[in-house]
Amino acid sequence: MRTANRIQRLGPVRRVAEQKEQEAAPQLADTIRALRDAEGALAQLIQYRANYVRGDRKPRVDAIQWQDYHAFIAKLDQAIGGQQAIIEDQRQRVGNARAHWQVAHARVSALVKLTQKLQDTHRQLMERRAQRELDERSQQHSVSQPFGR
């Protein structure tokens, strides 16, 4: 019966662990989605810069336009650098969220395995008890009825 009590006591612990795992999964998905969005924004910035540089092959008319052109390219480069920093930060968040989910998942897996082991042990104990009782009844029955009757 102690095994049955342990199984019962593990029920709430397992439910809380499962809830934490279920909460961690969407958080991981959200951080992955944010990373993909940041990577998409970086790709757009890089593409815009490449198109701008490629499209500006005509000679400059004056020095002011030339300075404006280089200033704009510098601002694009700065935006690209900022976006790369955002991506690195987001990768760190994904790593943290993944680690959090993995810990929660491992805990649930361990509790499921422990519960299954306890249930198997309990079932085996109950089968042995039932067999012992059958053996005792059979023995009592054979003692109360002597041979030859």
Phi, psi and chi 1 to 4 in degrees:
 res  aa     phi    psi   chi1   chi2   chi3   chi4
   1 MET       -  -25.8  -70.4  -48.6 -114.6      -
   2 ARG   -61.1  -35.9  -73.6 -175.2   -2.4 -153.7
   3 THR   -63.7  -42.4  -51.5      -      -      -
   4 ALA   -62.6  -38.9      -      -      -      -
   5 ASN   -65.0  -39.7  -71.2  -20.8      -      -
   6 ARG   -65.1  -40.2  -72.8 -178.8   70.9 -168.4
   7 ILE   -62.0  -43.9  -66.8  169.1      -      -
   8 GLN   -62.9  -42.7  -93.6 -172.7  -36.7      -
   9 ARG   -67.3  -29.4  -72.8 -166.4  -42.6 -101.3
  10 LEU   -75.0  -20.8  -86.6  178.0      -      -
  11 GLY   -53.4  -55.5      -      -      -      -
  12 PRO   -64.4  -36.2  -19.9   28.3      -      -
  13 VAL   -63.4  -42.0  173.4      -      -      -
  14 ARG   -66.3  -41.7 -178.1  174.4  164.4  179.7
  15 ARG   -62.9  -40.7  -78.4 -170.7  -67.5  -80.5
  16 VAL   -65.6  -42.8  167.2      -      -      -
  17 ALA   -62.8  -42.0      -      -      -      -
  18 GLU   -64.1  -38.9  -73.0  169.5  -16.5      -
  19 GLN   -63.8  -42.6 -179.0 -179.5   -0.3      -
  20 LYS   -64.2  -38.6  -73.7 -177.3  179.5 -177.9
  21 GLU   -65.1  -42.7  179.7 -168.9   23.5      -
  22 GLN   -65.8  -30.1  -70.2  170.1   -2.6      -
  23 GLU   -76.6  -33.2  -69.2  169.0   -2.4      -
  24 ALA   -72.8  -31.5      -      -      -      -
  25 ALA   -62.3  -49.7      -      -      -      -
  26 PRO   -66.6  -30.4   -7.2   10.7      -      -
  27 GLN   -64.5  -41.4  -69.9  172.9   -8.9      -
  28 LEU   -62.7  -44.7  173.9   57.7      -      -
  29 ALA   -61.4  -40.5      -      -      -      -
  30 ASP   -63.6  -42.3  -70.6  -14.8      -      -
  31 THR   -68.9  -35.6   58.7      -      -      -
  32 ILE   -65.8  -42.1  -70.1  171.6      -      -
  33 ARG   -61.8  -42.9 -163.4  173.7  -54.4  110.5
  34 ALA   -63.8  -38.4      -      -      -      -
  35 LEU   -62.9  -45.6  173.9   60.0      -      -
  36 ARG   -61.0  -40.9  -62.7  -69.7 -177.7  -95.9
  37 ASP   -62.9  -43.5  -68.6  -13.1      -      -
  38 ALA   -64.9  -39.4      -      -      -      -
  39 GLU   -65.9  -36.5  -71.2  171.3  -22.0      -
  40 GLY   -64.9  -41.2      -      -      -      -
  41 ALA   -64.4  -39.8      -      -      -      -
  42 LEU   -62.9  -44.8  175.9   61.3      -      -
  43 ALA   -59.9  -38.9      -      -      -      -
  44 GLN   -65.7  -42.7  -74.0  178.5  -24.3      -
  45 LEU   -61.9  -44.7  -78.2  170.2      -      -
  46 ILE   -63.3  -42.5  -69.1  170.8      -      -
  47 GLN   -65.3  -41.5 -175.2   62.8   44.0      -
  48 TYR   -62.8  -43.8 -178.1   73.8      -      -
  49 ARG   -62.2  -46.2 -175.7 -170.7 -173.2  -77.2
  50 ALA   -61.4  -43.2      -      -      -      -
  51 ASN   -64.5  -39.1  -70.7  -16.5      -      -
  52 TYR   -66.3  -44.4 -170.2   78.1      -      -
  53 VAL   -67.3  -43.7  169.0      -      -      -
  54 ARG   -64.9  -37.9 -162.9  173.7  -37.8  124.0
  55 GLY   -78.4   -7.8      -      -      -      -
  56 ASP  -110.7   58.3 -162.0   52.7      -      -
  57 ARG   -94.3   -5.6  -60.5 -114.8 -176.9 -126.1
  58 LYS   -76.5  150.9   57.9 -173.1  173.3 -148.9
  59 PRO   -67.3  148.4   16.4  -21.4      -      -
  60 ARG   -77.1  145.3  -65.8  -79.7  165.9 -138.7
  61 VAL   -82.9  -44.1  176.9      -      -      -
  62 ASP  -143.1  172.0   63.4   22.0      -      -
  63 ALA   -67.6  -33.1      -      -      -      -
  64 ILE   -66.5  -43.9  -66.9  175.1      -      -
  65 GLN   -62.8  -39.4  -72.6  178.3  -30.8      -
  66 TRP   -62.6  -42.5 -174.8 -112.2      -      -
  67 GLN   -65.6  -42.0  -77.0  179.3  -26.5      -
  68 ASP   -61.6  -41.7  -70.7  -14.8      -      -
  69 TYR   -59.3  -49.7  170.4   79.3      -      -
  70 HIS   -67.6  -34.7  -78.2  -72.3      -      -
  71 ALA   -65.2  -40.4      -      -      -      -
  72 PHE   -66.5  -42.1 -175.4   68.6      -      -
  73 ILE   -62.1  -40.3  -66.2  -65.8      -      -
  74 ALA   -63.4  -40.0      -      -      -      -
  75 LYS   -66.1  -39.8  -74.7 -170.7 -172.5  -89.8
  76 LEU   -62.3  -42.8  -79.0  174.5      -      -
  77 ASP   -61.7  -39.3  -70.9  -20.4      -      -
  78 GLN   -65.8  -41.9 -171.7  177.0   19.1      -
  79 ALA   -64.3  -39.3      -      -      -      -
  80 ILE   -63.4  -44.2  -71.3  169.9      -      -
  81 GLY   -61.2  -42.1      -      -      -      -
  82 GLY   -63.5  -40.3      -      -      -      -
  83 GLN   -67.6  -36.5 -167.5   62.9   28.8      -
  84 GLN   -63.8  -37.5  -71.3  169.5  -27.8      -
  85 ALA   -65.6  -40.4      -      -      -      -
  86 ILE   -61.1  -41.2  -70.6  169.5      -      -
  87 ILE   -64.1  -44.0  -72.0  172.0      -      -
  88 GLU   -61.2  -41.6  -75.0  -53.3  -49.5      -
  89 ASP   -62.6  -42.4 -179.1   56.4      -      -
  90 GLN   -67.5  -36.5 -161.9   57.0   39.5      -
  91 ARG   -61.7  -39.1  -76.4 -175.2  179.5  144.1
  92 GLN   -63.5  -41.4 -177.2   68.2   34.9      -
  93 ARG   -64.2  -40.1  -71.1  179.8 -176.7 -179.4
  94 VAL   -62.2  -44.2  167.5      -      -      -
  95 GLY   -59.6  -43.7      -      -      -      -
  96 ASN   -65.3  -44.2  -68.8  -18.0      -      -
  97 ALA   -64.8  -39.4      -      -      -      -
  98 ARG   -64.9  -43.6 -177.9  173.1  -74.6  122.9
  99 ALA   -62.6  -41.3      -      -      -      -
 100 HIS   -61.9  -45.3  179.4   70.6      -      -
 101 TRP   -65.5  -41.1  175.8   81.9      -      -
 102 GLN   -62.2  -39.8  -73.4  172.3  -26.8      -
 103 VAL   -64.4  -45.4  166.3      -      -      -
 104 ALA   -63.6  -41.7      -      -      -      -
 105 HIS   -65.3  -42.3 -179.4   71.0      -      -
 106 ALA   -63.1  -38.4      -      -      -      -
 107 ARG   -64.7  -45.4 -178.9  164.3  173.1   79.1
 108 VAL   -61.7  -44.6  168.4      -      -      -
 109 SER   -60.3  -42.8  -65.3      -      -      -
 110 ALA   -64.8  -40.9      -      -      -      -
 111 LEU   -68.2  -37.6  -72.9  168.7      -      -
 112 VAL   -63.1  -45.4  165.6      -      -      -
 113 LYS   -63.7  -43.0 -165.6  178.1  -75.2 -173.6
 114 LEU   -64.1  -44.2  176.7   60.0      -      -
 115 THR   -61.3  -43.4  -58.6      -      -      -
 116 GLN   -62.8  -42.1 -175.4   62.1   47.1      -
 117 LYS   -63.7  -43.0 -175.8  177.7  177.8 -178.4
 118 LEU   -65.2  -39.6  -72.0  172.7      -      -
 119 GLN   -64.9  -41.3  -72.8  171.3  -19.7      -
 120 ASP   -63.3  -43.9  -69.2  -14.5      -      -
 121 THR   -62.0  -44.1  -58.8      -      -      -
 122 HIS   -62.6  -44.2 -179.3   69.4      -      -
 123 ARG   -61.1  -43.8 -178.0 -174.9   43.1   75.6
 124 GLN   -63.0  -41.9  -69.9  170.2   -4.8      -
 125 LEU   -61.8  -42.5  -72.9  171.3      -      -
 126 MET   -66.9  -37.9  -63.6  -50.6  -72.3      -
 127 GLU   -65.3  -42.7  -72.7  172.5   -1.5      -
 128 ARG   -63.9  -41.2  -80.2 -169.0 -137.1  129.3
 129 ARG   -62.8  -45.0 -178.7  176.4  -68.5  156.1
 130 ALA   -63.7  -40.8      -      -      -      -
 131 GLN   -65.8  -40.3 -175.6   62.4   45.9      -
 132 ARG   -61.3  -43.8 -163.7  174.7  -30.5  118.9
 133 GLU   -64.2  -40.0  -71.0  173.5    3.3      -
 134 LEU   -63.2  -42.1  -75.7  173.3      -      -
 135 ASP   -63.1  -41.9  -69.0  -13.3      -      -
 136 GLU   -65.7  -43.1  -73.6  174.6    4.4      -
 137 ARG   -63.2  -41.9  -75.3 -174.1 -165.8  147.3
 138 SER   -63.4  -40.9  175.3      -      -      -
 139 GLN   -67.2  -43.3 -168.4  177.2   39.7      -
 140 GLN   -63.9  -39.5  -71.9  172.9   -3.0      -
 141 HIS   -65.1  -40.8 -177.2   68.3      -      -
 142 SER   -72.8  -27.6   65.3      -      -      -
 143 VAL   -74.9  -38.9  168.2      -      -      -
 144 SER   -74.5  -19.6   67.0      -      -      -
 145 GLN  -119.6  100.1  -64.7 -159.1   -4.0      -
 146 PRO   -66.1  160.6   14.6  -18.4      -      -
 147 PHE   -67.9  150.6  -64.9  106.8      -      -
 148 GLY    93.2   -0.4      -      -      -      -
 149 ARG   -88.4      -  -90.6 -164.8  162.1 -175.6
